[in-house]
Amino acid sequence: MDSIFSNILAALRKGDVGCLCTIVQRKGSVPRKEGAHLFLSRKGKVYGTIGGGGLEAEVLKRGSKLIGTNRGSLQSFTLVEGDEPSDMVCGGNVSVLLEPISPTDEKIIGRIVTSLEDQRAVCFLRLLKKKEHDEVVAGPKGVGFQDGTCFFLETLPPSLDRGLRAWSHVILHEDSASIRILTEETLPSLSSTAWDTAILEALHVLPRLVIFGGGHLSKALCSIATLCGFQVDVIDDREEFANPQRFPEARRAFHLPGYQKITEVVSFDSHTFVVIATRGHRFDETVLSQIIHLSLPYIGMVGSRQKNAIVFDRLKERGIPASALQRVHAPIGLPIRSETPEEIAVSILAEIIQVRRRAPKEAKEDL
């Protein structure tokens, strides 16, 4: 699944424009967190979601009026029963930034897409001038990189450039918030410019799922994971079971004879989740022995308890400590009594999402 910025870039390259709608603040019970995006193109296509329902309908209505202008909007919505539309009933409050996207933004959006595809987080920078009645004038957009540099299409005052670079570095290296709204109080260098607000948004890389094995389960898991925003790589030792025709949604699908020298052809990082679903315990052992030492958020292995025990025992004989093997999710997936490949794929991805969101691990008992 492409990020919403890939969709925006594709639209711009086709001559389309639109309005990007982003949740920048929230309080109380709301359907989506800060950083949720929705893009409405002039041609009427909608990408992403900020939660659906009445909130999204109202944002789409207001956003459509901003397309093709340099006017934006920073609006608060209270989601309580009785408001219009009537189904805004979560009980919380959200602030949504609506900003026009025009052909001049193509280079900025392109830099964002390229960085995310290269597995590099970036900070999306916007300068705004607040007007009356939630209206804002959309100013320059930019990108902040992890190396401390920033890219704008126009030259900024040196003090503002330094301030944005410093804040970009902060937000890209913190876990507490994905978006910061800065004013002259927190970014004094704004006072000498035409802008009074800066919105900085950390855009982190898409999670990646690497599946070893190209069977029926892997096909279902690839499809579901892609829908949930994962970049998926599928690897099998047989060419006919790992190719773009069999896995059209995958970022990559290729065969690796004998599953040898995995780390030479596959990169792993803290955003990489692994599922081992090869055609036999011998290959499971081969794969697991090569990645068990890596610092990965999730390694899961498909198979019965008996088969998994055989693999673990053989790896212990090879000197791999039991403590390392305890990290492996085996049996794999949440216990939802799944039977078909599609159901098993749902249980596996649910467990991966649980780990990714750092939800407390529930007891392995029937649900």
C-alpha positions as CSV (number, residue, x, y, z in Angstrom):
1,M,0.0,0.0,0.0
2,D,1.4,3.4,-0.9
3,S,1.4,6.2,1.6
4,I,-1.1,9.0,1.0
5,F,1.8,11.2,-0.2
6,S,2.5,8.7,-3.0
7,N,-1.2,9.2,-4.0
8,I,-0.8,13.0,-3.9
9,L,2.4,12.9,-6.0
10,A,0.7,10.7,-8.6
11,A,-2.3,13.1,-8.7
12,L,0.0,16.1,-9.2
13,R,1.9,14.4,-11.9
14,K,-1.3,13.8,-13.7
15,G,-2.2,17.5,-13.6
16,D,-4.6,17.2,-10.7
17,V,-4.7,19.3,-7.5
18,G,-6.5,19.0,-4.2
19,C,-6.8,19.6,-0.5
20,L,-4.9,17.7,2.2
21,C,-6.7,17.4,5.5
22,T,-4.7,16.4,8.6
23,I,-5.7,15.9,12.2
24,V,-3.2,18.1,14.1
25,Q,-4.7,18.0,17.6
26,R,-7.1,15.9,19.5
27,K,-8.7,15.7,22.9
28,G,-10.9,13.0,24.4
29,S,-12.5,10.1,22.4
30,V,-11.9,10.6,18.7
31,P,-11.7,8.0,15.8
32,R,-8.2,8.8,14.6
33,K,-5.0,10.2,16.1
34,E,-2.8,13.2,15.1
35,G,-1.3,12.6,11.8
36,A,-4.4,11.0,10.2
37,H,-4.7,12.2,6.6
38,L,-7.3,12.6,3.9
39,F,-6.6,14.0,0.4
40,L,-9.4,15.2,-1.8
41,S,-8.5,15.8,-5.4
42,R,-10.2,18.2,-7.8
43,K,-11.3,15.2,-9.8
44,G,-13.2,14.0,-6.8
45,K,-11.0,11.1,-5.7
46,V,-10.5,10.6,-2.0
47,Y,-7.4,9.0,-0.4
48,G,-7.1,8.1,3.2
49,T,-9.5,8.8,6.1
50,I,-9.7,11.0,9.2
51,G,-12.3,8.7,10.8
52,G,-15.3,8.7,8.5
53,G,-18.8,9.6,9.5
54,G,-20.0,13.2,10.0
55,L,-16.6,14.6,10.7
56,E,-15.2,13.4,7.4
57,A,-18.2,14.5,5.5
58,E,-18.0,18.0,6.9
59,V,-14.2,18.2,6.2
60,L,-14.7,17.0,2.6
61,K,-17.4,19.7,2.1
62,R,-15.2,22.5,3.4
63,G,-12.0,21.2,1.8
64,S,-13.6,21.1,-1.7
65,K,-14.0,24.9,-1.4
66,L,-10.3,25.4,-0.9
67,I,-9.0,23.5,-3.9
68,G,-7.1,25.8,-6.3
69,T,-6.7,28.6,-3.8
70,N,-4.0,29.7,-1.4
71,R,-6.4,29.7,1.5
72,G,-6.4,27.0,4.1
73,S,-8.3,26.4,7.3
74,L,-7.4,25.3,10.8
75,Q,-10.7,24.2,12.3
76,S,-11.9,22.6,15.5
77,F,-14.7,20.0,15.6
78,T,-16.5,18.8,18.7
79,L,-17.8,15.3,18.2
80,V,-20.9,15.3,20.4
81,E,-24.4,14.1,19.9
82,G,-26.7,16.8,18.6
83,D,-24.1,18.5,16.4
84,E,-24.5,18.6,12.6
85,P,-23.9,16.2,11.0
86,S,-25.7,14.2,13.7
87,D,-23.3,11.2,13.8
88,M,-20.4,13.2,15.4
89,V,-20.9,11.3,18.6
90,C,-17.4,10.2,19.8
91,G,-17.4,12.9,22.5
92,G,-14.0,14.4,21.8
93,N,-12.5,17.4,20.0
94,V,-10.2,17.5,17.0
95,S,-8.4,20.2,15.1
96,V,-8.1,19.6,11.4
97,L,-5.7,21.5,9.0
98,L,-7.1,21.9,5.5
99,E,-4.5,23.0,3.1
100,P,-4.6,23.3,-0.7
101,I,-2.1,21.2,-2.7
102,S,-1.0,22.7,-6.0
103,P,1.6,21.9,-8.7
104,T,4.2,24.0,-6.9
105,D,4.1,21.5,-4.1
106,E,5.3,18.6,-6.3
107,K,8.9,18.9,-5.4
108,I,8.2,18.9,-1.7
109,I,5.8,15.9,-1.9
110,G,8.4,14.2,-4.1
111,R,11.1,14.6,-1.5
112,I,8.8,13.1,1.2
113,V,7.9,10.1,-1.0
114,T,11.5,9.4,-1.9
115,S,12.6,9.6,1.7
116,L,9.9,7.3,2.9
117,E,10.6,4.8,0.1
118,D,14.2,4.8,1.2
119,Q,13.1,4.0,4.8
120,R,14.1,7.5,6.1
121,A,11.7,9.4,8.3
122,V,11.1,13.1,7.5
123,C,9.4,16.1,9.0
124,F,6.7,17.8,6.9
125,L,6.9,21.6,7.6
126,R,4.2,24.2,6.9
127,L,4.1,27.9,7.6
128,L,0.8,29.6,8.0
129,K,-0.8,33.0,8.8
130,K,-3.9,32.8,10.8
131,K,-6.9,35.0,9.7
132,E,-10.4,35.4,11.0
133,H,-12.9,32.6,11.5
134,D,-10.4,29.7,11.4
135,E,-9.1,30.8,8.0
136,V,-5.3,30.6,7.4
137,V,-3.1,31.7,4.5
138,A,-1.0,28.8,3.3
139,G,2.6,29.7,3.2
140,P,5.7,27.8,2.2
141,K,6.0,24.1,2.7
142,G,9.2,22.2,3.4
143,V,10.8,19.0,4.5
144,G,13.1,18.4,7.5
145,F,15.6,15.5,7.3
146,Q,17.2,13.4,10.0
147,D,20.6,14.8,9.3
148,G,19.4,18.2,10.5
149,T,18.9,19.8,7.0
150,C,15.7,21.3,5.6
151,F,14.5,21.8,2.1
152,F,12.2,24.7,1.1
153,L,11.5,26.0,-2.4
154,E,12.2,29.5,-1.2
155,T,14.9,31.0,1.0
156,L,13.8,31.6,4.6
157,P,15.4,34.0,7.0
158,P,18.4,32.4,8.6
159,S,17.0,32.5,12.2
160,L,13.7,30.8,11.0
161,D,15.7,28.2,9.1
162,R,17.8,27.4,12.1
163,G,14.7,27.2,14.3
164,L,12.8,24.9,12.0
165,R,15.9,22.6,11.6
166,A,16.2,22.4,15.4
167,W,12.6,21.6,15.9
168,S,12.6,19.1,13.1
169,H,15.4,17.2,14.8
170,V,13.5,17.2,18.0
171,I,10.2,15.9,16.6
172,L,11.9,13.2,14.5
173,H,13.6,11.8,17.6
174,E,10.8,11.8,20.1
175,D,7.9,9.3,20.7
176,S,5.5,11.6,22.5
177,A,4.0,13.4,19.6
178,S,3.9,13.2,15.8
179,I,2.8,16.9,15.3
180,R,3.9,20.1,16.9
181,I,2.1,23.4,16.4
182,L,4.6,26.3,17.0
183,T,3.7,29.9,17.5
184,E,5.9,33.0,18.1
185,E,6.1,31.9,21.7
186,T,7.8,28.6,20.9
187,L,9.5,29.8,17.7
188,P,10.4,33.5,18.2
189,S,11.9,33.8,14.7
190,L,8.4,33.7,13.3
191,S,7.8,37.3,14.6
192,S,10.0,38.8,11.9
193,T,8.2,37.0,9.0
194,A,4.8,37.1,7.4
195,W,3.8,33.9,9.2
196,D,2.7,33.3,12.7
197,T,2.3,29.5,12.9
198,A,4.5,26.6,12.0
199,I,3.1,23.0,11.9
200,L,5.7,20.3,12.0
201,E,4.7,16.7,11.3
202,A,6.9,13.7,11.7
203,L,6.3,11.2,8.9
204,H,7.8,7.8,9.8
205,V,8.5,5.0,7.5
206,L,5.8,2.4,6.7
207,P,6.1,-0.8,8.6
208,R,7.5,-3.7,6.6
209,L,6.5,-7.3,6.7
210,V,8.9,-9.9,5.3
211,I,7.2,-13.2,4.6
212,F,9.4,-16.3,4.1
213,G,7.4,-18.8,2.1
214,G,5.0,-18.2,-0.8
215,G,2.1,-20.6,-0.1
216,H,-1.7,-20.0,0.3
217,L,-1.3,-18.4,3.7
218,S,1.3,-16.0,2.5
219,K,-0.9,-14.9,-0.3
220,A,-3.7,-14.1,2.1
221,L,-1.3,-12.4,4.6
222,C,0.3,-10.3,1.9
223,S,-3.1,-9.0,0.8
224,I,-4.3,-8.2,4.2
225,A,-1.1,-6.6,5.4
226,T,-1.0,-4.4,2.3
227,L,-4.5,-3.1,3.1
228,C,-3.3,-2.3,6.6
229,G,-0.4,-0.2,5.4
230,F,2.5,-2.6,5.4
231,Q,5.2,-2.8,2.7
232,V,5.4,-6.5,2.1
233,D,8.4,-8.6,0.8
234,V,7.8,-12.3,0.0
235,I,10.6,-14.7,-0.4
236,D,10.5,-18.4,-1.4
237,D,13.1,-20.9,-2.5
238,R,11.0,-21.7,-5.6
239,E,10.6,-19.1,-8.3
240,E,7.1,-20.1,-9.2
241,F,6.0,-19.3,-5.6
242,A,7.5,-15.9,-5.3
243,N,7.1,-13.5,-8.2
244,P,5.2,-10.3,-8.9
245,Q,2.5,-12.2,-10.8
246,R,1.6,-14.3,-7.8
247,F,2.0,-11.4,-5.3
248,P,1.0,-8.2,-7.2
249,E,0.5,-6.2,-4.0
250,A,4.0,-7.0,-2.6
251,R,6.8,-4.4,-2.8
252,R,9.1,-7.3,-3.7
253,A,8.5,-11.0,-4.4
254,F,11.5,-13.1,-5.4
255,H,13.0,-16.5,-5.0
256,L,16.1,-17.2,-2.9
257,P,17.6,-20.7,-3.5
258,G,17.8,-22.6,-0.2
259,Y,17.1,-19.4,1.8
260,Q,20.8,-18.8,1.9
261,K,22.6,-15.5,2.8
262,I,19.3,-13.8,3.7
263,T,20.9,-10.7,5.3
264,E,22.8,-10.0,2.1
265,V,19.7,-9.6,0.0
266,V,17.2,-8.4,2.6
267,S,17.6,-5.3,4.9
268,F,16.2,-5.5,8.4
269,D,15.5,-2.6,10.9
270,S,13.3,-1.7,13.8
271,H,10.3,-1.3,11.5
272,T,10.6,-4.9,10.0
273,F,8.3,-7.7,11.1
274,V,9.0,-11.2,10.0
275,V,6.7,-14.2,9.4
276,I,8.3,-17.6,8.7
277,A,6.0,-19.9,6.7
278,T,8.2,-22.0,4.5
279,R,7.3,-25.5,3.1
280,G,9.1,-27.4,5.8
281,H,10.8,-27.3,9.2
282,R,14.2,-27.7,7.6
283,F,13.7,-24.4,5.8
284,D,12.1,-22.8,8.9
285,E,15.3,-23.6,10.8
286,T,17.5,-22.2,8.0
287,V,15.6,-18.9,8.0
288,L,15.3,-18.5,11.8
289,S,19.0,-19.3,12.4
290,Q,20.0,-16.3,10.2
291,I,17.6,-13.7,11.8
292,I,17.2,-14.7,15.4
293,H,20.1,-12.5,16.4
294,L,18.6,-9.4,14.8
295,S,16.8,-6.7,16.9
296,L,13.4,-7.1,15.3
297,P,10.0,-6.1,16.8
298,Y,8.4,-9.4,15.7
299,I,9.4,-12.8,14.5
300,G,6.6,-15.3,14.1
301,M,6.8,-18.9,12.8
302,V,3.9,-20.9,11.4
303,G,3.5,-24.5,12.5
304,S,2.3,-27.0,15.1
305,R,3.8,-27.0,18.6
306,Q,5.5,-30.3,17.7
307,K,7.1,-28.9,14.6
308,N,8.2,-25.7,16.3
309,A,9.7,-27.7,19.2
310,I,11.8,-29.7,16.7
311,V,13.1,-26.5,15.1
312,F,13.9,-24.9,18.5
313,D,15.7,-28.1,19.8
314,R,17.9,-28.2,16.7
315,L,18.8,-24.5,17.1
316,K,19.6,-25.0,20.7
317,E,22.0,-27.8,19.7
318,R,23.6,-25.2,17.4
319,G,24.3,-22.9,20.3
320,I,21.4,-20.5,20.1
321,P,20.2,-19.7,23.6
322,A,16.7,-20.5,24.7
323,S,16.2,-16.9,25.8
324,A,16.6,-15.8,22.1
325,L,14.1,-18.4,20.9
326,Q,11.5,-17.2,23.5
327,R,11.1,-14.1,21.4
328,V,9.6,-16.1,18.5
329,H,5.8,-16.0,18.4
330,A,5.1,-19.7,18.0
331,P,2.3,-20.7,17.9
332,I,1.8,-17.7,15.7
333,G,-1.2,-15.4,15.7
334,L,-4.0,-14.5,18.2
335,P,-6.1,-17.4,19.3
336,I,-9.3,-16.8,17.4
337,R,-9.9,-20.5,16.3
338,S,-8.9,-19.6,12.8
339,E,-8.9,-22.4,10.2
340,T,-8.7,-21.1,6.6
341,P,-5.6,-19.4,5.2
342,E,-7.5,-16.1,5.3
343,E,-8.5,-16.5,8.9
344,I,-5.1,-17.5,10.0
345,A,-3.7,-14.5,8.1
346,V,-6.1,-12.3,10.1
347,S,-4.9,-13.8,13.4
348,I,-1.2,-13.3,12.5
349,L,-1.6,-9.7,11.4
350,A,-3.7,-8.9,14.4
351,E,-0.9,-10.1,16.6
352,I,1.6,-8.1,14.6
353,I,-0.5,-4.9,15.0
354,Q,-0.8,-5.6,18.7
355,V,3.0,-5.8,19.0
356,R,3.4,-2.7,16.8
357,R,1.0,-0.6,18.8
358,R,2.7,-1.9,22.0
359,A,-0.7,-3.2,23.3
360,P,-0.4,-5.4,26.4
361,K,0.0,-9.0,25.4
362,E,-3.1,-10.9,26.1
363,A,-3.0,-14.4,27.6
364,K,-2.9,-17.2,24.9
365,E,-6.4,-18.5,25.5
366,D,-9.3,-19.0,23.3
367,L,-11.3,-15.9,22.6
